[in-house]
Amino acid sequence: MFKVGFIGLGIMGKPMSKNLLKAGYALTVFDLNQAAVEEVVACGAASAANGAAVAAQSDVVITMVPNSPHVKAAVMGPGGVLEGAKPGLILVDM
């Protein structure tokens, strides 16, 4: 089973993350809102310091952030997904 990373635990991302945990996936999460991270961690996820750390621990990374500038920052910015990506990483932008 894939190790999944999830970036963006807002109105849509938090419930989707919890559903991944219910389905049995190993999940690593990151969000700027620490309370949202703590809520998903309490359900069984691991937390990461940034998107690079999420990518380093994942086979698939899902981003669920508000708009294109946020996606660009989460993926290509400092500490972004690309910094921690391994060959073969699958990136899914919602």
Secondary structure as a PSIPRED ss2 file (coil, helix, strand):
# PSIPRED VFORMAT (PSIPRED V4.0)

   1 M C   1.000  0.000  0.000
   2 F C   1.000  0.000  0.000
   3 K E   0.000  0.000  1.000
   4 V E   0.000  0.000  1.000
   5 G E   0.000  0.000  1.000
   6 F E   0.000  0.000  1.000
   7 I E   0.000  0.000  1.000
   8 G C   1.000  0.000  0.000
   9 L C   1.000  0.000  0.000
  10 G C   1.000  0.000  0.000
  11 I C   1.000  0.000  0.000
  12 M C   1.000  0.000  0.000
  13 G H   0.000  1.000  0.000
  14 K H   0.000  1.000  0.000
  15 P H   0.000  1.000  0.000
  16 M H   0.000  1.000  0.000
  17 S H   0.000  1.000  0.000
  18 K H   0.000  1.000  0.000
  19 N H   0.000  1.000  0.000
  20 L H   0.000  1.000  0.000
  21 L H   0.000  1.000  0.000
  22 K H   0.000  1.000  0.000
  23 A C   1.000  0.000  0.000
  24 G C   1.000  0.000  0.000
  25 Y C   1.000  0.000  0.000
  26 A E   0.000  0.000  1.000
  27 L E   0.000  0.000  1.000
  28 T E   0.000  0.000  1.000
  29 V E   0.000  0.000  1.000
  30 F E   0.000  0.000  1.000
  31 D C   1.000  0.000  0.000
  32 L C   1.000  0.000  0.000
  33 N C   1.000  0.000  0.000
  34 Q H   0.000  1.000  0.000
  35 A H   0.000  1.000  0.000
  36 A H   0.000  1.000  0.000
  37 V H   0.000  1.000  0.000
  38 E H   0.000  1.000  0.000
  39 E H   0.000  1.000  0.000
  40 V H   0.000  1.000  0.000
  41 V H   0.000  1.000  0.000
  42 A C   1.000  0.000  0.000
  43 C C   1.000  0.000  0.000
  44 G C   1.000  0.000  0.000
  45 A C   1.000  0.000  0.000
  46 A E   0.000  0.000  1.000
  47 S E   0.000  0.000  1.000
  48 A C   1.000  0.000  0.000
  49 A C   1.000  0.000  0.000
  50 N C   1.000  0.000  0.000
  51 G H   0.000  1.000  0.000
  52 A H   0.000  1.000  0.000
  53 A H   0.000  1.000  0.000
  54 V H   0.000  1.000  0.000
  55 A H   0.000  1.000  0.000
  56 A H   0.000  1.000  0.000
  57 Q C   1.000  0.000  0.000
  58 S C   1.000  0.000  0.000
  59 D C   1.000  0.000  0.000
  60 V E   0.000  0.000  1.000
  61 V E   0.000  0.000  1.000
  62 I E   0.000  0.000  1.000
  63 T E   0.000  0.000  1.000
  64 M C   1.000  0.000  0.000
  65 V C   1.000  0.000  0.000
  66 P C   1.000  0.000  0.000
  67 N C   1.000  0.000  0.000
  68 S H   0.000  1.000  0.000
  69 P H   0.000  1.000  0.000
  70 H H   0.000  1.000  0.000
  71 V H   0.000  1.000  0.000
  72 K H   0.000  1.000  0.000
  73 A H   0.000  1.000  0.000
  74 A H   0.000  1.000  0.000
  75 V H   0.000  1.000  0.000
  76 M H   0.000  1.000  0.000
  77 G C   1.000  0.000  0.000
  78 P C   1.000  0.000  0.000
  79 G C   1.000  0.000  0.000
  80 G C   1.000  0.000  0.000
  81 V H   0.000  1.000  0.000
  82 L H   0.000  1.000  0.000
  83 E H   0.000  1.000  0.000
  84 G H   0.000  1.000  0.000
  85 A C   1.000  0.000  0.000
  86 K C   1.000  0.000  0.000
  87 P C   1.000  0.000  0.000
  88 G C   1.000  0.000  0.000
  89 L C   1.000  0.000  0.000
  90 I E   0.000  0.000  1.000
  91 L E   0.000  0.000  1.000
  92 V E   0.000  0.000  1.000
  93 D E   0.000  0.000  1.000
  94 M C   1.000  0.000  0.000
